[in-house]
Every structure is written in C-alpha cells, then in structure tokens.
Amino acid sequence: MEEAVDDIKAEALQFGMNFDKYIFGMNFDKYIKEKKCVIEYIFPKTFSDLDYQIFTKIKEVNASRLVLDSISLLGFYMEPEAKLRDKVFTLFQRLKKHGVTALIVSEIPEDSKALSRFGFEEFVADSVIILHYLEYAAGGMPRSLITRKMRRTDHGTDIYPFEITDKGIVVKKG
C-alpha cells in the first residue's frame, strides 16, 4: 500500500527475482498477463475503500492468496485503534470465508518488545511470524525468523536463519 508496482519489481530484481520474466522457476510475466498474479498499488482513503478494493480484486481474478503490505498504514491514516481492531478482525474473517489465505504485514517499531504496531494484530491473526535483522551477526546469518503463534499447528519455536535468494526465501534449521 506504500510502494509503486515498478518499485516492488525493482527491489525484487536486487534478489535475482525478475517478475517480468522468470521468478522461482515460473514465468510470472505469463501469470500477470493472464491475471493469475496481480501486483497492485492501493492507497485507500477509508477502511471501507480498502475492503471494497481488496474484495473487488479477489473476485476479479478469483484469488486464493493475498499479501497486504502494510496494515500499519491503516492506523496512521484511517481509524482510531478501537474501530481499527474491529474492522481488521472483520476483514480477516471475510478473507477466511472467501477461502483466501492472507499474508498481512505489520511493522514493529525498532527495539520494541511488541509483536505488532498497534498491539492487536497478533490477537486477530491465526499466525504470527516475526522477522529479525541482526546487525551484528558474528559470522552468522543476519536475517532470522521466529514463529510466535500458529493456530491449530504444532510449530517450531526455534529462531530460524533465512536468506532471500533467486529461488525464494530459504529457511535454515535453527
């Protein structure tokens, strides 16, 4: 919701991912032309506007997956937190009802012990995966992740280093 499509593609190229040709061994240009993959810039003025745009696009392309980056933007421009929690919860429920698996990004302020920007996102989500970037990783991998929550799953609780490669995100054993 904050980056232009061309900027997203340019950043992906830095990791060897070319959306206009091949990425992860698939011809994404083909999927984009066939409307099976859509990368779209949305800057909604209200939550209702966001909701409308998301579900219009889901129906248009019969989407089963959605990435929304970043939900933090909603709290800064749209709603008081109490209303925002209710609206985000309703959005998540509607996505589930439509059979859409959603990856929702929430920023966390630097050096914060919180799990999300506003303190409610982790309660309405089914899963919470925290990404870390360790500035002083001595000989190790600076990027890591930890699964803090994953409903209905016996998930690992280790800290897992990962790399972003031209093959995608490669998670290593903790």
JOTAHU-V262151 format. One record per residue. RES is the residue in three letters. PSI is psi in degrees with one decimal (* if undefined). NEAR is the number of other ideal C-beta (glycine too) atoms within 12 Angstrom. Layout:
((RES	PSI	NEAR) (RES	PSI	NEAR))
This chain:
((MET	-2.9	29) (GLU	-4.4	21) (GLU	141.5	21) (ALA	152.4	15) (VAL	-44.3	20) (ASP	-34.2	14) (ASP	-40.1	16) (ILE	-44.8	25) (LYS	-41.2	23) (ALA	-40.5	17) (GLU	-37.8	19) (ALA	-37.1	26) (LEU	-31.1	18) (GLN	-23.6	14) (PHE	11.6	22) (GLY	13.1	19) (MET	115.8	26) (ASN	100.9	22) (PHE	-23.8	29) (ASP	-11.9	22) (LYS	-98.7	20) (TYR	140.8	19) (ILE	133.7	27) (PHE	33.5	22) (GLY	7.0	13) (MET	149.1	19) (ASN	92.5	18) (PHE	-31.3	24) (ASP	-41.8	18) (LYS	-46.5	16) (TYR	-35.3	21) (ILE	-44.3	22) (LYS	-34.9	13) (GLU	2.6	14) (LYS	29.6	17) (LYS	-16.5	19) (CYS	126.7	27) (VAL	127.7	27) (ILE	117.2	30) (GLU	139.3	26) (TYR	125.3	18) (ILE	128.8	27) (PHE	88.2	17) (PRO	152.2	26) (LYS	-24.1	17) (THR	166.1	17) (PHE	-38.3	27) (SER	-38.1	18) (ASP	-44.6	20) (LEU	-48.5	31) (ASP	-46.5	28) (TYR	-47.3	18) (GLN	-41.6	25) (ILE	-51.7	33) (PHE	-26.1	23) (THR	-45.2	17) (LYS	-39.3	26) (ILE	-46.0	28) (LYS	-39.9	14) (GLU	-41.0	14) (VAL	5.1	22) (ASN	49.1	16) (ALA	143.4	26) (SER	-8.4	15) (ARG	147.7	20) (LEU	137.8	32) (VAL	127.0	24) (LEU	113.4	34) (ASP	108.1	24) (SER	144.6	24) (ILE	-18.2	41) (SER	-32.9	28) (LEU	-33.9	27) (LEU	-40.7	40) (GLY	-26.5	26) (PHE	-30.6	17) (TYR	-15.4	20) (MET	-59.6	25) (GLU	152.0	27) (PRO	151.8	15) (GLU	-40.5	20) (ALA	-44.2	14) (LYS	-38.3	19) (LEU	-42.9	31) (ARG	-47.1	27) (ASP	-42.4	17) (LYS	-38.9	29) (VAL	-42.8	37) (PHE	-45.9	23) (THR	-41.7	20) (LEU	-47.7	35) (PHE	-42.1	32) (GLN	-41.5	18) (ARG	-40.1	21) (LEU	-44.5	29) (LYS	-45.2	19) (LYS	-33.8	13) (HIS	0.3	22) (GLY	25.8	14) (VAL	125.3	26) (THR	124.5	18) (ALA	137.1	30) (LEU	111.1	22) (ILE	121.9	35) (VAL	135.0	26) (SER	128.2	33) (GLU	149.6	25) (ILE	129.6	26) (PRO	143.9	14) (GLU	137.9	11) (ASP	15.6	8) (SER	148.2	15) (LYS	-4.8	11) (ALA	162.9	21) (LEU	-6.4	26) (SER	171.9	32) (ARG	-46.2	27) (PHE	-6.3	32) (GLY	6.9	22) (PHE	-19.0	28) (GLU	-39.8	35) (GLU	-18.3	28) (PHE	-29.0	20) (VAL	-15.0	30) (ALA	152.4	32) (ASP	-28.3	25) (SER	149.3	24) (VAL	119.0	28) (ILE	121.8	31) (ILE	127.6	29) (LEU	136.6	26) (HIS	149.5	23) (TYR	109.3	17) (LEU	114.5	17) (GLU	-28.8	11) (TYR	46.7	8) (ALA	105.1	14) (ALA	98.0	8) (GLY	-3.4	8) (GLY	-171.0	18) (MET	128.4	23) (PRO	-24.9	17) (ARG	136.4	25) (SER	165.1	25) (LEU	156.8	29) (ILE	136.2	24) (THR	110.1	26) (ARG	-24.6	26) (LYS	137.6	21) (MET	99.7	18) (ARG	145.1	17) (ARG	26.7	8) (THR	139.7	13) (ASP	89.7	8) (HIS	158.4	19) (GLY	150.3	17) (THR	7.7	16) (ASP	168.1	14) (ILE	124.9	24) (TYR	118.7	25) (PRO	149.6	25) (PHE	159.8	26) (GLU	148.9	20) (ILE	117.4	23) (THR	178.7	19) (ASP	-7.3	19) (LYS	-2.8	17) (GLY	-158.9	17) (ILE	123.3	21) (VAL	113.0	18) (VAL	130.2	24) (LYS	162.7	18) (LYS	143.1	12) (GLY	*	17))
